[in-house]
Amino acid sequence: MSNVAGSSTGAVSDLTIEVVKGWSTGRLNEFLKARLKDIDVHIDTITDTQKVDGDSFLELAAVDFERWGVPGGPAKKIERLIKEIQGAHQPLEPNRKRLKTSEALKKTWKVNSTLRETDWSSHYFVDPAGQEQQDLLFRKIEEYSFIMLYGTRASGKSTRVMRAISVLEESSYVCNYLSFEQIIDYAGGFWNSLGTNISIYKRSSEYLESCTDIKTAEDFLRYFSITGWKEKEKNPDARIILFFDEFDRIYKMDERLRTDFPGILRAIRNNIDSYVIQAIVVIGTFSILHLDSSTQPTSPFNIRDSVRNPNFDLEQVRVLFREFEEENKMKFESGIIEDIFEQTNGHAGLVCICGRAIEDNLLRELNEQILNYKTWERYKVSFLMNAIVDYVTFRNLVRTLLNPEAKNAVNFFRNHFLVDFGHEINVTTDINSAEYLAYEGVLVPGEHAGFFKLSSPLGALANRSAEEIPFYKDSQYLDTLFTLKFAVKSFDKDIISLASFRSFKTAKVRVNGKRNQHVPRESVYDAELYRILRNWLGVANFEVTGQWHLISNGDKKHRYSDIVIDTPFDEKIVLELLATADTNDLDEPFQRALDYARLFSATETWIVHFTCEDNYVEQPHWPSRSQLQTNLNVAHFYHDHLFTKINLIAGWWSNRNNKMVIYEYSTEI
């Protein structure tokens, strides 16, 4: 067993992997500081800034720490300690192989982290080799291209690069990989930081270790020139490929550097025969396709030399989970794998989250080693969303969208994409917002210019109601009243308050002390409630249908039910909406809702009445006793003109108490 400097906590051999995996970030911090001296600030970066706990710690390597700004020396020390814990440094007796348990041989899911060569055999992995995009990348490298590899966040871009590097190195290319996350100084020390980080990458250190000499843009040009290599007595026929990951961080540079750096790359591209560089590949989100043209009129990258990193297709997701079945000697009931694909849209990070969630939470609950669809649905509705919300990439996305600067883009998203997230939409009015959302990974560009769609139905979580889906205690039945309450609280205040001027009707009742006042039309509430419910419940496989066409009577008058909710547990809930109705306006809808309920064989039927009438909740109008006893439920929502206050009064018949039950609730918005 190797000795690690500063050991003071007992032998590493006394630790088990299971023990370390259970450590919190705080416990890991204590262990590392006791074990490794004089690098406390770097340990804090790992545990406090990057939130690494014991489980994720064991999956890391020196290159991960270097990406977070930890210098090469401390990074190597920490990597050696990880290997020591894992037993990688134990000497093997001659002619004997180390035995592994069947559990150790099992593959696992790696979430929110790049899969490197050492990971491919031990993790579920879609090999990019042989894919059309990988072949295209290789062809462009052979053609001395400067290439943009782009895609949504956590979609496997870096993993694709690592696989490409392994193939290129077999063909004697010298590959160097660095992430712009590693570069802390984007001002005066940029070029020195860039050179230092290039020198760190171990696979190319034989050729590039002296990149630490780079201090300026001119040094960078000189270093990679054929003339410079001859002066250093290096092989001028070397074929260097530079991979710059997280390249969208270029937008964090000051304006001058954002101009100078692409300018230097363009100078190399325009005189490529004078340099040992074969190609430069930059990796990032869709934003790298649009370098700031106001400061950079000519980009070193051509849109024709871009390679899009695709999501997994359905067959690739099937292969992953069939392999998971074999590894764990279990089976997925028909439809589950397809549902995972549909919910994630094949996004690599989300697919792996689903796999990890099943591995950690559902395997032990299997009946006869079969995961049935009902169990999957119940887990997805109740627990999977929490795993998604804890996903680092998702948390970053939420923080971005909460930024005041993103308000216009978020409003655009809510208005255009939350209701119908399965199809591409032709954006003609606010292309800037669509592109911004594509940069952040919320949307993906379609097959044709100007078309976009939601990157994944699970992505709608970023704009869904913050509340969990409310079920009755210890049951699978939806609490419709609380669902309505949370949904109405999530209405867009601007849409409701402006409706009195833009989409209104004239009230027959007193509003603000006067008659004939303008109030929102029913269609305004209908659209908002449908949008919220579809966004909130749809990701959990509830089907929310608006304007369900029911019947055409003798005079060819078509009838539509406003909103119908089909739950994954065979409930059907009918919602009939009204807007600031007087007493006479309510009686006919009461009966109509019951008629619709019979046609639907509905489990529940609700009248949802939105009103601006003064003091309405003090004397609301209710259905007759017989209508209530036929399971008609009513929720009256009063709100003021600015939608800053809501008063709810709801009523339904209780068979247990043989009387009508009233529920009241008030809140400020």
N, C-alpha and C positions, 0 to 999 in steps of 0.2 A: 504494500500500500504506500503510495507517495505521501510525503509530508507537505502540508500546506502551511505557509508562513503564518505565525501568530496563533497557532492552535491553542485553545484554552478551554474547550468545552467537552473534552473527552474524545474518544476515537470515533472517527466518521463511520468505521465499520459497525459501531453499535447502533447506528441509525438504520431504519428501513425506509424504503421508498414510500410505503404507505403512511409512515409517520410524517415524513416531509410533506407529502401531498396534503396532509391535513392542517398544515401551518397557515396561520393568517399572515397578512403582510407585516404586522407588528412582530410576530414571532420570528419570521424569516429575517427581518431587519436585525433583531437581537443576535440571532445565530451568526449572520454574516459579519457583523461588527466584532463579535468575539473571536471569530475564526480568521478574519482577514484584516490586518492592521493598516491604518493610514489611508484608507480609501472610503471613509465614512460618507463623504459627500456623494460619491458615486453609488454607494449602497442606497442612500436616500433617494437618489434619482430612480433607481430600480423599483424600490418598494413603495415610496410615497408618491412620486410623480407618475410612474407608469403602472402603479397599483398591481404589482406582481406578487402573487401569493405562492405558497409552496407547490401547489399543483402545476401552475404555469411555469414556475422557476425551472423545473426539471426538464422542460421542453426547449429551453433556450440555449443559444450558443454565443460565442464571442461576438459574432457579427451582429446579433441582436442588440447586445449592450453597446457596441460601437455606434449603431444607428441612433441610439438614445444619447450620444455624446460622451460615453465612457471611453477614456483612452485605451489604446491597444493593450498596454501592459496589465492594468487592472482587469480588463475584459478577459484576457487569457487566464488570469488567476481564478476568476470566478468560474470560467468554463472548466478548468481542471478540477475545481471543487465539485462541480456538478457530476463530472465523470467519475470522480472518486466515490461520491455517494451512490452512483449507479453501479459501482463495481467495475468500471471500465479499465481501471489501472491495476487490477489484481493480476499477478503473474500466473500464467497457466503452466501446469506441469507438462513436461515433454510428452508428446503423443496423446495428450488428453484434451478433450474439448470441454468448455464450460457447459454444464447442463442448464437448460432453461425449462421452466415450468410451462405447461400448456397455456396458462394465463398470460405469461410474459410474451408468448408468441402471438397472442391475439392482436389484431389491428384495432386502432381506435380512431376517433374523429379529432382532427385538429382545427380549432376554431380561432378565427381572427389572427392568424399567423401564417407566415410563408412556409410552404413545404419545401425543404431542401433535400439534397440527394440522400442524406442519412435518414430522412423521414419517409421516403417513398415506399419502402417495404414494410413499414410498421404503422402506416396510416392509410385510411381510405383515400384514394388518389385517382383522379382522372388524368391519365397521361396525355399531354398535349402532342407528343411525338406522332407524326403522321397526319395530324389535323391540317385542314386547308390553311388556317391562319398561321400555323407554325411553318409550313412549307413556304408560305408567302414571306414570312419574316426572314427565313434563310436566303431566299432568292434576292431579296432587297439588300441583305448584308453582302452577298457576293457581288452585287452591282455597285458597291461603294455608296450606298444610300445613307442619308440621315433620316431616321425612322421614328415615327410617333406610335407607340403602342398605348392605346387608350381603352378605357372601360370604366364601369361603375366601381365605387369603392368596395374593397374586399371581394372582388369577383375573380381572384386568382391570377392577376396580372404578374405579380412578383414570382409566383410559383411557375408560371409559364416561362419567365425569364430564366429562372434557375435550371429548368429542364433544357432550355435552349443553350445555355452556357455549357452544360455537360456534354451536349452533342458537338458544339463548336470546338471545345477543347480537344475532343478526340480527333478533330481535323486540324490540329496545330494552331488554331487561333489563340491569341492571348486575350482573355476576357477580363474586364475589370468592372465590378459592380459597386455602386455606392448609392445611398439614398440621400436626397437633399434634406431629410430629417436630421442627418448627421451634421449638417453645416449650420452652426449657430450664428456666426457673424456674417450678416448679409451686407455689411458696410465696408469699412476699410480693410478688414482681414479676410474678405471673401476668397481671394485667389489662393492665399496661403492655406486656409481651411480646406478648400477644394483639393489642393495638392496633397495635403496631409492625409485626407480621407482616401484619396486614390492610392496612396502608398500603403495603407493599412490592409487592403484586400489581399489575403494570403496567397490566393491562387496565382496572382500576377506580381507578387512582391519581387521576384527575381528580376523582372524588367522595370518595375515602376517604383521601387522602394525609395529612389532618390527624388520622387515628386515632391518631397518636403522642401526642396530647393525653390519651388515655385512661389513667388511672392507677388507677381503682377500678371496682367494679361499677356504682356510680351514674353514673360518667362514661360507661360503655358504654351504659346505658339512655338517658341524656340525648343522647348523640351520635346514636343512631339514631332518636330521636323526631322526629316531624314538627315539633314546636316547636323542637328544637335545629337542625334543618335550616333553618328559616325565619330563625333568629337568625344563622346563617352565610350567609344569602342563597343557599342552594342550592335546587334544584328539589324541592319537597316531594312532587311526583308521581313522583319516581324510584322504580323498582321494584328493590330490592336483594335479591339472593339470595346468602346466605353458604354456602359449601361447606367443611365442616370434615372433612378426611381424617385417617386414623389416629386416629379418635375413641375407639377402645378404650384409648388411652393415658390416658383419664380415670381409669382404675383405678389409675394411678400417682400421682394427686393425693392430698394428705392428705384426711382424712375431712371436714373442714370445707369445703374447696374443692369436693370432690366433691358436697357438698350445695348449696353456694351457686351454683355455675355453672349446673347444670340449673335451679335455682330462678329465676335471672335469665332464662334462656330461656323458662321457663314463664310468667313475668310478661309477656314480650313476646307470647307466643302468646295469652294470655288477654285482651290488650288490643291486638290486632294493628292495629286501625284508627288507633291513635295513633303508629304507627311506619312508617318508610319500608321496612321489611323485608317483602318479598313471601313469602319462604320461607327456611327453614334446612334444609340437607341435611347430615346427618352420615354419614360413611362409615367402615366398619370391619368387623371379623369378627363372627361370630354373637354375641359377648359384648355388643355394644351393645344387643341386644334385652333385656338383663337388667341394667339399671342397678341398683346396690345398693339394694334396697328397705329395708334396715335404716336407712339414713341418708337416703333419698330416697323418701318414701312416695308421691309423685305425680310421675311422670316427665313432662317436657314433650313426650315423644314417645308417640304411640299406636301400638300394634302394628298397627293397621289401616293406618297410614301408613308401612308398611315396604315396601321394594322389594328383592327378592332378586336379586343379580347371578348369573346362571346360568352354568354351564360351557357350552362350545361343544357343539352337537349334532353328530351324525355328518355331516350335510350341510354344515355350516359348516367342519368339518375337511376334508372332501373338496374344498370350494371353495378353501381355502387351498393345499392340496397340488396341485390341478390348476393353479392359478396358478403355483406353484413349478415344475411340469413345463414349462409354456409358457415361463417366464422362462429356464429352463436347458436347454430343448430336450432333455428326457429323459422317461422314463416310469417309473411305479411298477408293478411286477408286481401282479396282482390279490391283494388281501388285506392289503397292507402298510398302506395308509391306514386300513383298518378296524382293524388291529391297533394302530396308533398311538392311535386313538380309544379302543379297549378298554383299553389299558395306562394311558392318562392320564385316562380318564373325561371327556375334553373339557376338562380343566383348562388354562386358557390358558397359564400359565407352562410347564407340562410339555409341551404341544403345541409351543410355540416352542423349547424345549430340543431336542426330537426333530428339528424342522426345522433348527435351527442345527447339530446334530450331523451330520445328513445332508449339509448344505451344506459343512461344514468337512472331513468325513472320508470320505464315500462317493462324492461326485460324481466324483472323479478315478479311482475304481476301477471305474467302470461299464463293462460290456461291451455295446457297441452302444447306449450311452445308455439302458440299461434297468437299473433296480435290481431284482434278483430277490429273491424272498422268502428264499431260503437265505442270501444275503449279509446281508440285513437281520437275520435271526435271529442269525447268527453275531456281527454287530456288537453287537446288543442284549445278547446274553449276555456278551460279553467286555469291551465298552467303554462302552456307554451308561450303565450304572449308575454309572460313575465320574463322568460328566458330571452325573448327578442328584445325587450326593453332594456335588459341588462347588457346587451351586446354593445361592445365599445363603439363600433362603427355607428350603431343606431343612436347611442347617446350623443356622439359628436354631431350627427345629423340633426337631432332635436335642438341642440345648443345653437347650431347654425341658423335653423329656421326661427328660433326665438329672438334672434338679433333684429332690432328695429329696422335695419337696412333691408331685411328680407321680407318686410310686410307686404309689399306689392306682389312679390313672387308667391307668397303664401296665399294671398287672396286670389290670385290667378289660379293657383293649384286647386283651391277649394271650389272655385266656380266651374272649372272645366274638367277636373280629373277624378274627384272623389266619388261621383255618382256612378260613372261607367268606366271602371278601371281596366276593363278587359280588351279595349280596342284602341287603335291608333286614332289620334285626333289631329286634324289639320289646323295648325295654329297660324292665324292670319293677323291677329290684332296685337299681340304682346310677345313677339318672338324673343325679346331679351329675357323676360321672366322664364319662358320655357327653357332657354339655353342655360340660365342660371340654375334651374332645378335639375337639368341634366348634368351640369358640372358637379352638383352635390350628390348625385346618384338617386334622386327621387324619380326622375323621368329618364327614359332612354330614347334617343332618336329613332325614328322609324326607318323603313326602307327607302322612303322618298324624302326629299328636302321639305322641311316645314312640318313634318309629321312627328308626333311624340306619343308615348304611352307610359303608363306607370311601370317602373322597373320591377315591382312585385306588389301583389295585393297586400303583403305584410308591410310594405312601405307606407301604406295609408295609416298605419299606427301613429306616425308622427303627427298627424292632424286629427286623430280620433279623440273622442271624449276621454278625459283622464281617468274616469271611473271604470272599474272592472264591470263586466257584464253581470247584472244582479239576478241571481237565482234565489228562489225560496230556500230557506235553510234546509240542508240535508236532502236536497232534491235536485232534479235536472230541469225543473220547470221555471220558465222565465217569469220574473216579477215585472209584469208589464207596467204597472203604475210607476215603480221606481225607474224603470227604463225610460218612460216618458219624461219623468221629472229631470233626470240627468240630461236627456237629449235636449229638452227645451232650454235648460241652463246653458247649453253649448251653442245656441243659435248665434248667428253673426249679428251683433248689435246694429251695425251700419245698415245691413239689409232690412232689418225690421223697422228701424227708426225712419229710414228714407222711403219706405213703402207708402207712407201716408202722402207722399208727394209724387211718387213715381208709379206705384201700382196699387191703387186704392179703390175703395168703394165708399158710398155715402151711408153712414150709420143711421138707423132709424131710432136709436136710443140716445140718451144723453152721454156725451163724452166731453170731459173738461167743462161740465156745466152747460153745454150747448147741444142742440140737435143738429142733424145734417152735417156732422163733421166727417172729414176724410179719415179713414182707418185702413189698415192693410187688408188686401183681398185674401180670400182663402188660399189662392194659388201660391201666395208668398209663404204662408205657413207650411203648406203641403210640400213645396220644394225644399225648404230648410229641414223639416222633419225627415223627409225621405233621404236627403243627403246625409244627415247625421246618422240615421239608423243604418243606411246602407254601408257607410264608412265604418261605423263602430261594430255592427253585428256581422257584416258581410265577410270580414276576415276570419270569422269563427264558423263559417259555413251556414249561417242563417241566410235564408233567401228573403230579400225584401223587394216586393213588387209594388210599383206605383201605377195607379190608374188601370187596375185589372178589369178588362172588358168582360162583363157578365152576361147580359141578355139584351135582346132587342125585342121590344113588345110589339103589339099589333100595329101601332102607328110608326113603327121603325125608329123609335126613340132609343138610342143606345144608352146603356147604364154602365157606370164604372165605379168600382170600389176604390177609395182613395189610396190606402196603403194596406198591404197584406204581408204579414210576417210568417214564414214557415221556419220553424226551428229544426235543428238536427235531431230532435227527439219527438218528431211527429206531432207537434202542436201547430195549429193554424190560428193566427190572431188577426182579426179584422179591425182596422181603425177608420172611422169616418170623421172627417174634419169639418169644422164650421168656424166662421169668422164673425165676431161681434153680432151675434144673432139675437133678435128679440124673441119673446115667448112663442109667438106664432111660427117663427122660423125654425124652432127647435122640435116641435111635435112631429112633423113629417119625417125628419131625419131619424128620430128615435125609432120609428117603425121601419123605416127603410134599412137601417143598420141591422135590425133583427131579420129582415127578409134576406139580406145579403148573407148573414150568418148561416141561415138554413141552406142556402145554395152552396155555400162553401163547406158545410159541416164544421163550422168553426169551433175551436176550443174556447175562445174568448172573443167578446165583441165590445169595443169601446167607442163611445162618442168623445172626441177630443175637441173641445170648444175653446178657441182663443178669443178673448174679448178685451176691448178697451172701455167698456161701459162703466160709468162711475158707480162705485160701491157694489159691483155685481156680486162679489162673493158673499155679501151679507144676506142677499135674497136670491140665490141661484134657482134656476128652473130645473126640475128633475123629471125623469120619466114616471109613468104611472106605476103603481105597485105591481101590477101584473107584468109590465115590461121589465121591471127590475128583477122580478122572480124568474123571468125567462133568461136571466144571466146577461142583461144589458148593464154595462158599467159606464160611468160618465166621469170625465175629468174636465173641469172648467179652469182655464188658465187666464187670470187677469194680468195685464202688464200696462205700464204707462207708455206714453208716446215715444220716449227715448229708450225704452227697453232697459231701464235701470232697476226695475223692481218687478217681481213676480209674486202673485198670490194664487195659490192652487187650492181648490176645494174639489174633492172627488167623493163619489158615492157609489155603493153597490149593495146588493142584498146578501145578508148573511143567513144561510139556512140554519146554522147552529143556534143563532140568537133570534131567528125568525123576525128580523127587522133590518132596516137599512143602516149601513155603517157609513160614517162620514170621516174623511181624512183631510186635514188642513195643513198647509205648509206655506211659508213666506220666506223670501230671500232677496237680498240686494245683488244685482249683477255687476 
